[in-house]
Amino acid sequence: MTDKELLYIEDALGHEQYFQTKCQETAQSLSDMELKRCVEDLQSRHAQIYRQLYSLL
């Protein structure tokens, strides 16, 4: 893996962590259960993407 590819993956990992955090914060503030479940699903998807990217390292 080149240095540039490694930097891209590190950057993508950071973005996925940010998205997970924002989804968690948003889900906690929602009272509509359907919308809350949707945001929690997004958080779960970003966690999965993070794990997949991390496995490349």
N, CA, C and O atoms as a GROMACS GRO file, in nm:
protein
  228
    1MET      N    1   0.085  -0.117   0.000
    1MET     CA    2   0.000   0.000   0.000
    1MET      C    3   0.089   0.124   0.000
    1MET      O    4   0.185   0.132   0.077
    2THR      N    5   0.058   0.217  -0.085
    2THR     CA    6   0.140   0.338  -0.094
    2THR      C    7   0.108   0.432   0.023
    2THR      O    8   0.006   0.418   0.090
    3ASP      N    9   0.197   0.528   0.044
    3ASP     CA   10   0.174   0.628   0.149
    3ASP      C   11   0.045   0.705   0.122
    3ASP      O   12  -0.031   0.733   0.215
    4LYS      N   13   0.021   0.739  -0.004
    4LYS     CA   14  -0.098   0.814  -0.040
    4LYS      C   15  -0.225   0.733  -0.011
    4LYS      O   16  -0.324   0.788   0.038
    5GLU      N   17  -0.222   0.605  -0.041
    5GLU     CA   18  -0.338   0.519  -0.013
    5GLU      C   19  -0.361   0.507   0.138
    5GLU      O   20  -0.475   0.508   0.183
    6LEU      N   21  -0.254   0.496   0.212
    6LEU     CA   22  -0.264   0.488   0.358
    6LEU      C   23  -0.325   0.616   0.415
    6LEU      O   24  -0.410   0.610   0.504
    7LEU      N   25  -0.282   0.730   0.365
    7LEU     CA   26  -0.339   0.858   0.411
    7LEU      C   27  -0.487   0.867   0.378
    7LEU      O   28  -0.566   0.919   0.458
    8TYR      N   29  -0.526   0.817   0.261
    8TYR     CA   30  -0.666   0.818   0.223
    8TYR      C   31  -0.747   0.733   0.321
    8TYR      O   32  -0.854   0.775   0.366
    9ILE      N   33  -0.698   0.616   0.354
    9ILE     CA   34  -0.771   0.527   0.446
    9ILE      C   35  -0.779   0.590   0.585
    9ILE      O   36  -0.884   0.583   0.649
   10GLU      N   37  -0.671   0.650   0.631
   10GLU     CA   38  -0.673   0.717   0.762
   10GLU      C   39  -0.774   0.830   0.763
   10GLU      O   40  -0.846   0.848   0.861
   11ASP      N   41  -0.781   0.906   0.655
   11ASP     CA   42  -0.877   1.015   0.643
   11ASP      C   43  -1.020   0.960   0.643
   11ASP      O   44  -1.108   1.015   0.709
   12ALA      N   45  -1.041   0.854   0.569
   12ALA     CA   46  -1.174   0.793   0.562
   12ALA      C   47  -1.214   0.738   0.699
   12ALA      O   48  -1.331   0.748   0.736
   13LEU      N   49  -1.121   0.680   0.774
   13LEU     CA   50  -1.150   0.632   0.909
   13LEU      C   51  -1.196   0.746   0.998
   13LEU      O   52  -1.292   0.732   1.075
   14GLY      N   53  -1.129   0.858   0.988
   14GLY     CA   54  -1.167   0.976   1.066
   14GLY      C   55  -1.307   1.024   1.032
   14GLY      O   56  -1.384   1.061   1.121
   15HIS      N   57  -1.340   1.023   0.904
   15HIS     CA   58  -1.474   1.064   0.862
   15HIS      C   59  -1.580   0.968   0.916
   15HIS      O   60  -1.685   1.011   0.964
   16GLU      N   61  -1.552   0.840   0.909
   16GLU     CA   62  -1.648   0.742   0.958
   16GLU      C   63  -1.668   0.755   1.109
   16GLU      O   64  -1.781   0.740   1.157
   17GLN      N   65  -1.563   0.783   1.183
   17GLN     CA   66  -1.577   0.804   1.328
   17GLN      C   67  -1.663   0.928   1.354
   17GLN      O   68  -1.748   0.928   1.444
   18TYR      N   69  -1.640   1.033   1.277
   18TYR     CA   70  -1.718   1.156   1.292
   18TYR      C   71  -1.866   1.129   1.264
   18TYR      O   72  -1.953   1.172   1.340
   19PHE      N   73  -1.895   1.057   1.155
   19PHE     CA   74  -2.034   1.026   1.121
   19PHE      C   75  -2.100   0.942   1.230
   19PHE      O   76  -2.217   0.963   1.261
   20GLN      N   77  -2.026   0.848   1.287
   20GLN     CA   78  -2.081   0.766   1.395
   20GLN      C   79  -2.117   0.853   1.515
   20GLN      O   80  -2.225   0.839   1.573
   21THR      N   81  -2.027   0.942   1.550
   21THR     CA   82  -2.050   1.031   1.664
   21THR      C   83  -2.171   1.120   1.641
   21THR      O   84  -2.255   1.135   1.730
   22LYS      N   85  -2.180   1.178   1.523
   22LYS     CA   86  -2.293   1.268   1.492
   22LYS      C   87  -2.424   1.192   1.490
   22LYS      O   88  -2.526   1.242   1.536
   23CYS      N   89  -2.423   1.070   1.436
   23CYS     CA   90  -2.545   0.989   1.434
   23CYS      C   91  -2.588   0.955   1.577
   23CYS      O   92  -2.707   0.960   1.609
   24GLN      N   93  -2.492   0.921   1.662
   24GLN     CA   94  -2.524   0.888   1.800
   24GLN      C   95  -2.583   1.010   1.872
   24GLN      O   96  -2.684   0.998   1.942
   25GLU      N   97  -2.520   1.124   1.856
   25GLU     CA   98  -2.571   1.247   1.919
   25GLU      C   99  -2.711   1.280   1.870
   25GLU      O  100  -2.798   1.316   1.949
   26THR      N  101  -2.732   1.267   1.740
   26THR     CA  102  -2.862   1.298   1.682
   26THR      C  103  -2.968   1.201   1.730
   26THR      O  104  -3.078   1.242   1.766
   27ALA      N  105  -2.936   1.072   1.732
   27ALA     CA  106  -3.032   0.971   1.776
   27ALA      C  107  -3.076   0.996   1.920
   27ALA      O  108  -3.193   0.977   1.954
   28GLN      N  109  -2.983   1.037   2.003
   28GLN     CA  110  -3.015   1.062   2.144
   28GLN      C  111  -3.111   1.180   2.160
   28GLN      O  112  -3.186   1.188   2.257
   29SER      N  113  -3.108   1.272   2.065
   29SER     CA  114  -3.192   1.392   2.077
   29SER      C  115  -3.329   1.377   2.011
   29SER      O  116  -3.413   1.466   2.022
   30LEU      N  117  -3.352   1.266   1.942
   30LEU     CA  118  -3.478   1.248   1.870
   30LEU      C  119  -3.583   1.180   1.958
   30LEU      O  120  -3.553   1.090   2.035
   31SER      N  121  -3.707   1.226   1.944
   31SER     CA  122  -3.818   1.163   2.016
   31SER      C  123  -3.902   1.076   1.922
   31SER      O  124  -3.970   0.984   1.969
   32ASP      N  125  -3.897   1.102   1.794
   32ASP     CA  126  -3.969   1.019   1.696
   32ASP      C  127  -3.894   0.887   1.681
   32ASP      O  128  -3.781   0.884   1.632
   33MET      N  129  -3.958   0.778   1.723
   33MET     CA  130  -3.890   0.649   1.727
   33MET      C  131  -3.852   0.596   1.589
   33MET      O  132  -3.748   0.532   1.574
   34GLU      N  133  -3.933   0.621   1.489
   34GLU     CA  134  -3.901   0.575   1.354
   34GLU      C  135  -3.777   0.647   1.300
   34GLU      O  136  -3.688   0.584   1.243
   35LEU      N  137  -3.772   0.776   1.319
   35LEU     CA  138  -3.657   0.854   1.276
   35LEU      C  139  -3.533   0.815   1.356
   35LEU      O  140  -3.423   0.805   1.302
   36LYS      N  141  -3.552   0.794   1.486
   36LYS     CA  142  -3.442   0.754   1.573
   36LYS      C  143  -3.382   0.621   1.525
   36LYS      O  144  -3.260   0.606   1.518
   37ARG      N  145  -3.468   0.524   1.492
   37ARG     CA  146  -3.422   0.395   1.441
   37ARG      C  147  -3.345   0.411   1.310
   37ARG      O  148  -3.244   0.344   1.289
   38CYS      N  149  -3.392   0.499   1.224
   38CYS     CA  150  -3.324   0.525   1.098
   38CYS      C  151  -3.184   0.579   1.121
   38CYS      O  152  -3.089   0.534   1.056
   39VAL      N  153  -3.169   0.674   1.212
   39VAL     CA  154  -3.039   0.732   1.242
   39VAL      C  155  -2.949   0.629   1.310
   39VAL      O  156  -2.828   0.626   1.285
   40GLU      N  157  -3.006   0.545   1.395
   40GLU     CA  158  -2.927   0.440   1.458
   40GLU      C  159  -2.878   0.339   1.354
   40GLU      O  160  -2.767   0.287   1.364
   41ASP      N  161  -2.961   0.312   1.254
   41ASP     CA  162  -2.918   0.225   1.144
   41ASP      C  163  -2.802   0.288   1.068
   41ASP      O  164  -2.708   0.218   1.028
   42LEU      N  165  -2.808   0.418   1.047
   42LEU     CA  166  -2.697   0.488   0.981
   42LEU      C  167  -2.570   0.478   1.064
   42LEU      O  168  -2.461   0.458   1.010
   43GLN      N  169  -2.584   0.492   1.195
   43GLN     CA  170  -2.468   0.480   1.283
   43GLN      C  171  -2.407   0.341   1.271
   43GLN      O  172  -2.286   0.325   1.264
   44SER      N  173  -2.492   0.242   1.270
   44SER     CA  174  -2.446   0.104   1.256
   44SER      C  175  -2.374   0.082   1.124
   44SER      O  176  -2.271   0.014   1.118
   45ARG      N  177  -2.427   0.140   1.018
   45ARG     CA  178  -2.365   0.126   0.885
   45ARG      C  179  -2.228   0.192   0.883
   45ARG      O  180  -2.133   0.138   0.826
   46HIS      N  181  -2.216   0.310   0.944
   46HIS     CA  182  -2.086   0.378   0.949
   46HIS      C  183  -1.986   0.299   1.034
   46HIS      O  184  -1.866   0.299   1.004
   47ALA      N  185  -2.033   0.233   1.138
   47ALA     CA  186  -1.945   0.148   1.219
   47ALA      C  187  -1.895   0.030   1.136
   47ALA      O  188  -1.778  -0.009   1.146
   48GLN      N  189  -1.982  -0.024   1.055
   48GLN     CA  190  -1.943  -0.136   0.968
   48GLN      C  191  -1.839  -0.090   0.865
   48GLN      O  192  -1.741  -0.160   0.842
   49ILE      N  193  -1.862   0.024   0.806
   49ILE     CA  194  -1.766   0.078   0.708
   49ILE      C  195  -1.632   0.103   0.776
   49ILE      O  196  -1.527   0.075   0.718
   50TYR      N  197  -1.635   0.158   0.898
   50TYR     CA  198  -1.512   0.182   0.973
   50TYR      C  199  -1.434   0.052   0.991
   50TYR      O  200  -1.313   0.047   0.967
   51ARG      N  201  -1.504  -0.054   1.034
   51ARG     CA  202  -1.438  -0.182   1.056
   51ARG      C  203  -1.378  -0.238   0.926
   51ARG      O  204  -1.270  -0.295   0.927
   52GLN      N  205  -1.449  -0.220   0.815
   52GLN     CA  206  -1.400  -0.267   0.687
   52GLN      C  207  -1.275  -0.190   0.646
   52GLN      O  208  -1.178  -0.249   0.598
   53LEU      N  209  -1.276  -0.061   0.662
   53LEU     CA  210  -1.159   0.020   0.629
   53LEU      C  211  -1.041  -0.016   0.719
   53LEU      O  212  -0.928  -0.029   0.674
   54TYR      N  213  -1.071  -0.032   0.848
   54TYR     CA  214  -0.966  -0.064   0.945
   54TYR      C  215  -0.898  -0.197   0.910
   54TYR      O  216  -0.778  -0.214   0.929
   55SER      N  217  -0.978  -0.290   0.860
   55SER     CA  218  -0.924  -0.422   0.825
   55SER      C  219  -0.824  -0.413   0.710
   55SER      O  220  -0.742  -0.503   0.692
   56LEU      N  221  -0.830  -0.305   0.632
   56LEU     CA  222  -0.735  -0.287   0.523
   56LEU      C  223  -0.595  -0.254   0.575
   56LEU      O  224  -0.495  -0.275   0.507
   57LEU      N  225  -0.590  -0.203   0.696
   57LEU     CA  226  -0.461  -0.168   0.754
   57LEU      C  227  -0.398  -0.293   0.808
   57LEU      O  228  -0.287  -0.288   0.862
   0.00000   0.00000   0.00000
